[in-house]
Amino acid sequence: MKGMMFVMKKNSDKAFKKLDELWEEELLFLKTLGSYKSTLLNEKNLQMFIKNHLDDMGLNTHYFDIEPDKIAHYNNYGEPNWLCENRPVVVGENKSRGLKTGKSLILQGHVDVVSAEPEHMWDTDPYCPTVIDNKMYGRGICDMKSGVAAMIYAVKAINESGLELGADLQIQTVIEEECTGNGALALLERGFVADAAIIPEPTELKAISSQVGVIWLQVKVIGSGAHVERAEKAVNAINKAAYLIQIIDEYREYINTESKNNEFIEHPHPLNVNVGVIKGGDWASNVPSECTFEVRIGLYPEQDPKEVQNEIKKWILKGASKDEWLNENSPEITFYGFKAPGTIVNKDSDLMKALEEAHLTTHNEKMETKPFTATTDIRAFHEFGIPATCYGAKGENMHGINEYIDLVTLKKATQTLISLILNWCEVNE
């Protein structure tokens, strides 16, 4: 046993030394990832850059578009209302050439990012990543291009140190993590599976133990437009939408006062409800005839997203019935994007034990776990019976102004991934 531990430490030290040599290259790679404005519908160029990088690493690469019809029957499928063509997912296979001694592993990250608007509020250009005080700033640098860099350079450090893995490993980069999760489903449906999966989302060097589910909906409100001169005889659609938004605020408070799932019992407000988009009117002197707004709603792991959809629809329509205009002109409610169930990670799985060991041996401290009040693609792996969790670096301001990743923890996360890969996949001596 001591001999085995000595060999494992020798291998990890060898890969850590190579990572030290590659560290500036990893940072340059991350900066390059951050320079791509890979918002929804604009992911292809970045995906092709990553594919070429994986080709250069000697991996066997594949890429293809999401085909909604093939994945629509899965629980984690989200209905897109945008085009899926010419927006590929990418996978690079690091095949074990020798005796299979370990277990296979997927390292997966998403390349899609949310908008950086309003860009003028940033202290730096959100698409020109900038390092200040050992923090790299830029849109998507934290969520989660830093994780993509970490997983790729963990594998690169292992390969360039001359170590041969005893099991197959995949590097997957996906799209639509921020809106449907269909990218992860598309790869799994094609057969790109493994014994376990890690997603290096920015988790402050902690492992996700559970996460909420998420649904999206759009509400369209009709008014009675007119020139502002006769506004007292018209009905302002924006005002009516504002009334319904108050109804949704009441729903948010209601669901957070109900009994909490045990995983979130210590969290003061686990189920966030957010009105993220509102559109209405086109002229200050016109009473607007139409207004739409879009909402994100959280739900607990034991809840069925379809039931929550029905609940929020009834809640909105009940509130609308108390308004004379909306009672006669019912709002149109459409569900799209996320219809994601929550999920709970098995803390006693072999994967979690291996991750705990990798964290402990790398950083000489016990790994913590955390419930997550948003969703990630680990739920797709769980639907396929594949153990999965998230573990990555520390950052701040995800989806906000001046998003950044802490580079000290990014290197630590890369080191943990190296240790996990070597222990999980094993090494053919």
C-alpha positions as CSV (number, residue, x, y, z in Angstrom):
1,M,0.0,0.0,0.0
2,K,2.8,2.4,0.9
3,G,4.5,1.5,-2.4
4,M,1.3,2.4,-4.3
5,M,0.9,5.7,-2.5
6,F,4.5,6.5,-3.3
7,V,3.9,5.8,-7.0
8,M,0.7,7.9,-7.0
9,K,2.5,10.9,-5.4
10,K,5.4,10.5,-7.8
11,N,3.0,10.6,-10.7
12,S,1.0,13.6,-9.4
13,D,4.3,15.5,-8.6
14,K,5.4,14.9,-12.1
15,A,2.2,16.2,-13.6
16,F,2.2,19.2,-11.1
17,K,5.7,20.1,-12.3
18,K,4.5,20.0,-15.9
19,L,1.5,22.2,-14.9
20,D,4.0,24.8,-13.5
21,E,5.7,24.8,-16.9
22,L,2.3,25.2,-18.7
23,W,0.8,27.7,-16.3
24,E,1.4,30.8,-18.3
25,E,0.1,28.9,-21.4
26,E,-3.1,28.0,-19.5
27,L,-3.6,31.7,-18.6
28,L,-3.1,32.7,-22.2
29,F,-5.5,30.0,-23.3
30,L,-8.1,31.3,-20.8
31,K,-7.6,34.8,-22.1
32,T,-8.2,33.6,-25.6
33,L,-11.4,31.8,-24.6
34,G,-12.6,35.0,-22.9
35,S,-12.0,37.0,-26.1
36,Y,-14.8,35.1,-27.9
37,K,-18.2,36.7,-27.4
38,S,-19.8,33.3,-27.2
39,T,-23.4,34.3,-26.3
40,L,-26.4,32.4,-27.4
41,L,-26.2,31.6,-31.1
42,N,-22.6,32.8,-31.3
43,E,-20.7,29.8,-29.9
44,K,-19.4,28.1,-33.0
45,N,-16.1,30.0,-33.5
46,L,-15.0,29.3,-30.0
47,Q,-16.0,25.7,-30.3
48,M,-13.9,25.3,-33.4
49,F,-11.0,26.9,-31.6
50,I,-11.3,24.4,-28.8
51,K,-11.6,21.5,-31.2
52,N,-8.4,22.5,-33.0
53,H,-6.7,22.8,-29.6
54,L,-7.8,19.3,-28.7
55,D,-6.6,18.1,-32.1
56,D,-3.2,19.5,-31.4
57,M,-3.2,17.6,-28.1
58,G,-3.6,14.4,-30.0
59,L,-7.2,13.7,-28.9
60,N,-9.8,12.0,-31.1
61,T,-12.3,14.8,-31.7
62,H,-15.9,15.0,-32.8
63,Y,-18.4,17.8,-33.2
64,F,-22.1,18.0,-34.2
65,D,-25.2,20.1,-33.8
66,I,-27.9,19.5,-31.2
67,E,-30.9,17.8,-32.7
68,P,-33.9,18.6,-30.5
69,D,-36.1,15.8,-31.8
70,K,-33.6,13.2,-30.6
71,I,-33.5,14.4,-27.1
72,A,-37.0,15.9,-26.5
73,H,-38.1,12.8,-24.5
74,Y,-35.5,13.3,-21.7
75,N,-36.6,14.8,-18.4
76,N,-33.8,17.4,-18.6
77,Y,-34.7,18.6,-22.1
78,G,-35.5,22.3,-22.5
79,E,-37.6,23.7,-25.4
80,P,-35.6,26.1,-27.5
81,N,-37.2,29.0,-29.3
82,W,-34.1,29.7,-31.4
83,L,-32.2,27.8,-34.1
84,C,-29.9,24.9,-33.2
85,E,-28.0,24.6,-36.6
86,N,-24.4,25.4,-36.9
87,R,-23.8,25.6,-33.2
88,P,-21.9,22.4,-32.3
89,V,-21.0,20.6,-29.2
90,V,-17.4,19.2,-29.1
91,V,-15.8,16.2,-27.5
92,G,-12.2,15.1,-27.5
93,E,-11.4,11.5,-26.6
94,N,-8.2,10.7,-24.7
95,K,-8.1,6.9,-25.4
96,S,-6.2,4.6,-23.1
97,R,-3.8,2.6,-25.4
98,G,-2.8,0.0,-22.8
99,L,-4.4,-2.3,-20.4
100,K,-7.7,-0.8,-18.9
101,T,-6.9,-0.6,-15.2
102,G,-9.0,2.4,-14.1
103,K,-12.4,3.9,-14.6
104,S,-13.5,6.2,-17.4
105,L,-14.1,9.9,-16.8
106,I,-15.8,12.9,-18.5
107,L,-14.6,16.4,-17.9
108,Q,-17.2,18.8,-19.2
109,G,-17.6,22.5,-19.4
110,H,-19.9,25.0,-21.1
111,V,-18.6,27.7,-23.4
112,D,-21.9,29.8,-23.7
113,V,-22.0,33.0,-21.7
114,V,-24.7,35.5,-20.9
115,S,-24.6,39.1,-22.2
116,A,-22.1,41.5,-20.7
117,E,-24.5,44.4,-21.1
118,P,-24.4,47.2,-20.0
119,E,-20.7,47.0,-21.1
120,H,-20.0,50.6,-20.2
121,M,-20.4,49.8,-16.5
122,W,-17.4,47.4,-16.6
123,D,-14.0,48.7,-15.3
124,T,-12.4,46.7,-18.1
125,D,-13.4,45.4,-21.6
126,P,-15.5,42.3,-20.8
127,Y,-14.2,40.6,-24.0
128,C,-10.5,41.6,-23.5
129,P,-9.7,39.6,-20.3
130,T,-7.5,41.5,-17.9
131,V,-5.4,40.4,-15.0
132,I,-5.4,42.7,-11.9
133,D,-4.1,41.5,-8.5
134,N,-4.1,37.8,-9.5
135,K,-7.7,38.0,-10.7
136,M,-8.7,37.7,-14.3
137,Y,-11.7,39.8,-15.3
138,G,-14.0,39.2,-18.3
139,R,-17.4,37.9,-19.2
140,G,-17.5,34.2,-18.8
141,I,-14.1,34.0,-17.2
142,C,-15.6,32.8,-14.0
143,D,-18.7,31.1,-15.4
144,M,-17.1,29.0,-16.7
145,K,-14.3,29.4,-19.2
146,S,-11.8,29.1,-16.3
147,G,-13.2,25.6,-15.6
148,V,-12.8,24.7,-19.3
149,A,-9.1,25.9,-19.2
150,A,-8.6,23.9,-16.0
151,M,-9.9,20.6,-17.3
152,I,-8.0,20.9,-20.6
153,Y,-4.7,21.8,-19.0
154,A,-5.1,19.2,-16.3
155,V,-5.2,16.6,-19.2
156,K,-2.4,18.4,-21.1
157,A,-0.1,18.4,-18.0
158,I,-0.7,14.6,-17.6
159,N,-0.1,13.8,-21.2
160,E,3.0,16.0,-21.6
161,S,4.5,14.5,-18.4
162,G,4.6,11.1,-20.2
163,L,1.9,9.5,-18.0
164,E,-0.4,7.0,-19.8
165,L,-3.9,6.7,-18.3
166,G,-5.4,3.3,-17.6
167,A,-8.9,4.3,-18.7
168,D,-10.5,6.4,-21.4
169,L,-11.1,10.1,-20.7
170,Q,-13.3,12.7,-22.5
171,I,-13.1,16.4,-22.7
172,Q,-16.5,17.8,-23.6
173,T,-17.4,21.4,-24.3
174,V,-21.1,22.2,-24.6
175,I,-23.5,25.0,-25.4
176,E,-26.9,26.0,-23.9
177,E,-26.0,25.3,-20.3
178,E,-27.3,28.8,-19.6
179,C,-30.7,28.2,-21.1
180,T,-31.7,24.5,-21.7
181,G,-28.9,22.0,-20.9
182,N,-29.5,20.4,-24.3
183,G,-25.8,20.4,-25.2
184,A,-24.9,18.0,-22.4
185,L,-27.9,15.8,-23.3
186,A,-26.9,15.7,-27.0
187,L,-23.5,14.3,-26.2
188,L,-24.9,11.7,-23.8
189,E,-27.6,10.7,-26.2
190,R,-24.9,10.1,-28.9
191,G,-23.2,7.6,-26.5
192,F,-20.4,9.8,-25.1
193,V,-20.7,8.4,-21.6
194,A,-18.3,7.3,-18.9
195,D,-18.2,5.9,-15.3
196,A,-18.3,9.4,-13.8
197,A,-18.2,13.1,-14.7
198,I,-16.8,16.3,-13.3
199,I,-17.9,19.8,-14.3
200,P,-15.4,22.4,-13.0
201,E,-17.9,25.2,-12.4
202,P,-16.7,27.9,-10.1
203,T,-17.5,26.4,-6.7
204,E,-14.8,27.9,-4.4
205,L,-13.0,24.5,-4.3
206,K,-16.1,22.8,-2.9
207,A,-18.2,20.1,-4.4
208,I,-21.8,20.6,-5.2
209,S,-24.0,18.3,-3.1
210,S,-27.4,19.3,-4.6
211,Q,-28.9,21.9,-6.8
212,V,-32.4,23.3,-7.4
213,G,-34.4,22.9,-10.6
214,V,-35.2,25.8,-12.9
215,I,-38.1,26.7,-15.3
216,W,-38.4,29.6,-17.6
217,L,-41.6,31.3,-18.8
218,Q,-42.7,34.3,-20.9
219,V,-45.8,36.3,-20.1
220,K,-47.4,38.5,-22.8
221,V,-49.8,41.2,-21.7
222,I,-52.1,43.0,-24.2
223,G,-53.3,46.6,-23.5
224,S,-55.3,49.1,-25.5
225,G,-52.9,51.5,-27.2
226,A,-53.4,55.1,-28.1
227,H,-51.8,58.5,-28.4
228,V,-50.9,59.7,-25.0
229,E,-53.4,62.6,-25.5
230,R,-56.2,60.1,-24.7
231,A,-54.3,57.9,-22.3
232,E,-57.1,58.1,-19.7
233,K,-59.2,56.1,-22.2
234,A,-56.5,53.6,-23.0
235,V,-54.9,50.6,-21.1
236,N,-51.2,50.7,-20.7
237,A,-49.8,47.1,-21.2
238,I,-46.6,48.0,-19.3
239,N,-48.6,49.0,-16.2
240,K,-50.6,45.7,-16.4
241,A,-47.4,43.8,-16.7
242,A,-46.1,45.6,-13.6
243,Y,-49.2,44.4,-11.8
244,L,-48.5,40.8,-12.7
245,I,-44.8,41.1,-11.7
246,Q,-46.1,42.1,-8.2
247,I,-48.2,38.9,-8.3
248,I,-45.0,36.9,-9.2
249,D,-43.1,38.6,-6.3
250,E,-45.8,37.3,-4.0
251,Y,-45.3,33.8,-5.4
252,R,-41.6,34.1,-4.7
253,E,-42.3,34.8,-1.0
254,Y,-44.9,32.1,-0.8
255,I,-42.6,29.3,-2.0
256,N,-39.8,30.3,0.3
257,T,-42.1,30.2,3.3
258,E,-43.2,26.6,2.5
259,S,-41.3,23.6,4.0
260,K,-37.7,23.5,2.6
261,N,-36.0,20.5,1.1
262,N,-33.5,19.1,3.7
263,E,-30.6,19.9,1.4
264,F,-31.5,23.6,1.6
265,I,-32.8,23.8,5.2
266,E,-30.0,26.2,6.3
267,H,-30.4,28.5,3.3
268,P,-32.6,31.6,4.0
269,H,-33.9,32.0,0.5
270,P,-33.2,28.9,-1.7
271,L,-35.9,29.4,-4.4
272,N,-35.1,32.5,-6.3
273,V,-37.7,33.9,-8.8
274,N,-36.4,36.5,-11.2
275,V,-38.0,38.7,-13.8
276,G,-35.0,39.0,-16.1
277,V,-36.4,40.5,-19.3
278,I,-39.1,43.1,-20.0
279,K,-40.1,44.5,-23.4
280,G,-42.9,46.9,-24.1
281,G,-43.6,50.1,-26.0
282,D,-41.7,52.0,-28.7
283,W,-42.5,55.7,-28.2
284,A,-42.8,57.8,-25.1
285,S,-45.9,59.5,-26.3
286,N,-47.7,56.2,-27.2
287,V,-49.7,54.1,-24.7
288,P,-48.2,50.7,-25.4
289,S,-50.5,47.9,-26.7
290,E,-48.2,45.0,-25.7
291,C,-45.7,44.1,-23.1
292,T,-43.8,40.8,-22.5
293,F,-41.6,39.8,-19.6
294,E,-39.6,36.6,-18.9
295,V,-39.2,34.9,-15.6
296,R,-36.9,32.3,-14.0
297,I,-38.3,30.2,-11.2
298,G,-36.4,27.8,-8.9
299,L,-37.8,24.5,-7.5
300,Y,-36.7,21.8,-5.1
301,P,-35.2,18.5,-6.2
302,E,-38.3,16.5,-5.3
303,Q,-40.6,18.8,-7.3
304,D,-41.7,18.0,-10.9
305,P,-41.1,20.9,-13.2
306,K,-44.4,20.3,-15.0
307,E,-46.3,20.6,-11.7
308,V,-44.5,23.9,-11.0
309,Q,-45.3,25.1,-14.5
310,N,-49.0,24.4,-13.7
311,E,-48.8,26.0,-10.3
312,I,-47.2,29.3,-11.5
313,K,-49.6,29.5,-14.4
314,K,-52.6,29.2,-12.0
315,W,-51.0,31.7,-9.7
316,I,-50.6,34.3,-12.4
317,L,-54.1,33.7,-13.9
318,K,-55.7,33.9,-10.4
319,G,-53.9,37.3,-9.8
320,A,-55.0,38.5,-13.3
321,S,-58.6,37.6,-12.6
322,K,-58.7,40.3,-9.8
323,D,-57.9,43.0,-12.4
324,E,-60.9,44.1,-14.5
325,W,-58.9,44.4,-17.7
326,L,-56.7,41.3,-17.3
327,N,-59.7,39.3,-16.3
328,E,-61.2,40.0,-19.7
329,N,-57.9,40.0,-21.6
330,S,-56.0,37.1,-20.1
331,P,-52.2,37.1,-20.2
332,E,-50.5,34.6,-22.6
333,I,-48.1,32.3,-20.7
334,T,-45.5,30.4,-22.6
335,F,-42.9,28.0,-21.2
336,Y,-39.6,27.6,-23.0
337,G,-35.9,27.0,-22.3
338,F,-35.2,25.5,-18.9
339,K,-37.6,22.8,-17.7
340,A,-34.9,21.4,-15.4
341,P,-35.5,19.2,-12.4
342,G,-33.4,19.6,-9.3
343,T,-30.9,16.9,-8.3
344,I,-29.1,15.5,-5.3
345,V,-25.5,14.2,-5.5
346,N,-24.8,10.9,-3.8
347,K,-22.2,11.9,-1.2
348,D,-21.1,8.3,-0.7
349,S,-20.4,7.6,-4.3
350,D,-17.0,6.4,-5.4
351,L,-16.6,9.7,-7.4
352,M,-17.2,11.9,-4.3
353,K,-14.8,9.8,-2.3
354,A,-12.2,10.1,-5.0
355,L,-12.7,13.8,-5.3
356,E,-12.4,14.2,-1.5
357,E,-9.2,12.3,-1.6
358,A,-7.8,14.3,-4.5
359,H,-8.6,17.6,-2.7
360,L,-7.2,16.4,0.6
361,T,-3.9,15.1,-0.9
362,T,-3.5,18.2,-3.1
363,H,-4.3,20.9,-0.6
364,N,-3.9,19.2,2.8
365,E,-7.4,20.1,3.9
366,K,-10.8,18.4,4.0
367,M,-13.1,19.2,1.0
368,E,-16.4,21.0,1.8
369,T,-19.6,20.5,0.0
370,K,-22.4,23.0,-0.8
371,P,-26.0,23.0,-2.0
372,F,-26.4,25.2,-5.1
373,T,-29.4,27.5,-5.7
374,A,-29.0,27.4,-9.4
375,T,-28.8,24.6,-11.9
376,T,-25.8,23.0,-13.8
377,D,-25.5,20.2,-16.3
378,I,-24.8,17.5,-13.7
379,R,-28.5,16.8,-13.7
380,A,-28.2,15.4,-17.3
381,F,-25.5,12.9,-16.2
382,H,-27.7,11.8,-13.3
383,E,-30.6,11.1,-15.7
384,F,-28.2,8.7,-17.5
385,G,-27.1,7.1,-14.2
386,I,-23.7,8.6,-14.3
387,P,-22.3,10.0,-11.0
388,A,-21.4,13.7,-11.4
389,T,-20.7,16.8,-9.5
390,C,-19.1,20.2,-9.9
391,Y,-15.8,21.3,-8.5
392,G,-13.8,24.4,-9.5
393,A,-12.1,27.6,-8.6
394,K,-13.3,30.7,-6.8
395,G,-14.7,33.8,-8.5
396,E,-17.2,36.5,-8.2
397,N,-19.9,38.4,-10.1
398,M,-21.1,35.6,-12.3
399,H,-23.6,37.1,-14.8
400,G,-22.8,40.5,-13.4
401,I,-20.5,43.5,-13.9
402,N,-16.7,42.9,-13.4
403,E,-16.9,39.1,-13.4
404,Y,-13.6,37.5,-12.4
405,I,-11.8,34.3,-11.4
406,D,-9.2,34.1,-8.7
407,L,-6.1,32.7,-10.4
408,V,-4.6,31.2,-7.2
409,T,-7.7,29.0,-6.8
410,L,-7.8,28.3,-10.5
411,K,-4.3,26.6,-10.3
412,K,-5.5,24.7,-7.2
413,A,-8.5,23.5,-9.1
414,T,-6.4,22.4,-12.0
415,Q,-4.1,20.5,-9.5
416,T,-7.1,18.8,-7.9
417,L,-8.3,17.7,-11.4
418,I,-4.9,16.2,-12.1
419,S,-5.0,14.2,-8.8
420,L,-8.5,13.0,-9.5
421,I,-7.8,11.9,-13.0
422,L,-4.7,10.0,-12.0
423,N,-6.4,8.3,-9.1
424,W,-9.7,7.6,-11.0
425,C,-8.4,6.6,-14.3
426,E,-5.1,5.2,-12.9
427,V,-1.8,5.1,-14.7
428,N,-0.3,2.4,-16.8
429,E,3.3,2.1,-15.6
